[in-house]
Amino acid sequence: MIQTTIYRTESGRIKSFTMSGHALLANHGNDIVCAGASAVSFGAINSVMALTGVEPEIEQGDDGFLRCVVPDNLPEDTQEKVQLLLEGMIVSLQTIERDYGKHIKITFKK
């Protein structure tokens, strides 16, 4: 199962997210849940960098591990853009979770 955790500040802003595991819906290379989750998460990170100029801290590892941390102290207008892009990522991941909940789980933490 893909485990995704979204970490928010007390005010509700996304400060980071992690993703790890494999959906195990199909064989490697044919798993639409893994492909979808990867495309959504990497697409969001790429959008943040391309559209806002912000370079989040990114860590990748084994077993599908991805960690993304939004820098602190961004200008308010930039922060709003970053947040909108990451909230869009969450909506897309929740859509995948709704249809394939046995293979992907999203958790929110403060």
C-alpha positions in Angstrom: 0.0 0.0 0.0 1.1 3.5 -0.7 1.1 5.5 2.5 0.9 9.3 2.1 1.2 11.7 5.0 0.4 15.4 4.7 1.9 17.5 7.5 0.2 20.8 8.2 1.0 23.8 10.4 -1.4 24.8 13.1 -2.8 27.4 10.7 -3.5 24.6 8.2 -0.7 25.3 5.7 1.0 22.3 4.1 4.6 22.2 5.4 5.6 18.8 4.0 4.4 15.5 2.7 5.8 12.0 2.6 4.9 9.1 0.3 6.2 5.5 0.6 5.3 2.0 -0.4 3.8 0.3 -3.4 0.2 -0.1 -4.4 0.6 -3.7 -5.4 -2.4 -3.5 -7.7 -0.5 -4.9 -10.7 3.0 -6.0 -11.7 5.8 -3.4 -11.7 5.4 -1.2 -14.7 1.7 -1.9 -15.1 0.4 -0.5 -11.8 -1.9 2.4 -12.5 -2.2 3.4 -8.8 1.6 3.7 -8.4 1.9 5.5 -11.8 -0.9 7.9 -10.9 0.4 8.7 -7.4 3.9 9.3 -8.7 2.7 11.5 -11.6 0.5 13.6 -9.2 3.2 14.0 -6.5 6.1 14.7 -8.9 3.9 16.9 -11.1 3.0 19.0 -8.0 6.7 19.4 -7.0 7.7 20.3 -10.6 4.8 22.8 -10.8 5.9 24.4 -7.5 9.5 24.8 -8.8 8.5 26.0 -12.3 5.7 28.3 -11.4 6.9 29.8 -8.2 10.6 29.5 -8.3 10.6 27.8 -4.9 12.9 24.8 -4.5 11.5 22.5 -1.8 13.7 20.1 0.1 13.3 16.8 -1.7 14.4 13.4 -0.5 13.9 10.1 -2.4 14.7 6.6 -1.3 14.0 3.0 -1.6 10.5 1.5 -1.5 8.9 4.4 -3.3 9.9 6.9 -0.6 9.4 10.6 -1.4 9.6 13.5 1.1 9.0 17.1 0.2 9.4 20.0 2.6 8.2 23.5 1.8 10.7 26.2 2.8 9.8 28.5 5.8 9.4 32.2 5.5 8.3 32.5 1.9 6.7 35.8 0.9 2.9 35.6 1.4 2.0 35.7 -2.3 4.5 32.9 -3.1 3.3 30.9 -0.2 -0.3 31.1 -1.4 0.8 29.8 -4.9 2.7 26.9 -3.4 -0.2 26.0 -1.1 -2.7 26.1 -4.0 -0.5 23.7 -6.1 0.0 21.3 -3.2 -3.8 21.4 -2.3 -4.4 20.5 -5.9 -2.1 17.5 -5.5 -4.1 16.4 -2.4 -7.4 16.6 -4.4 -5.9 14.4 -7.1 -4.5 11.9 -4.6 -7.8 11.8 -2.8 -9.5 11.0 -6.1 -7.1 8.0 -6.5 -7.8 7.0 -2.9 -11.5 7.1 -3.4 -11.3 4.6 -6.2 -8.4 2.5 -5.0 -8.6 2.8 -1.2 -7.1 -0.7 -0.7 -3.9 0.5 -2.4 -3.4 4.1 -1.2 -4.0 5.7 2.1 -3.7 9.5 2.9 -3.2 10.7 6.4 -3.1 14.3 7.7 -1.0 15.4 10.7 -0.4 18.7 12.5 
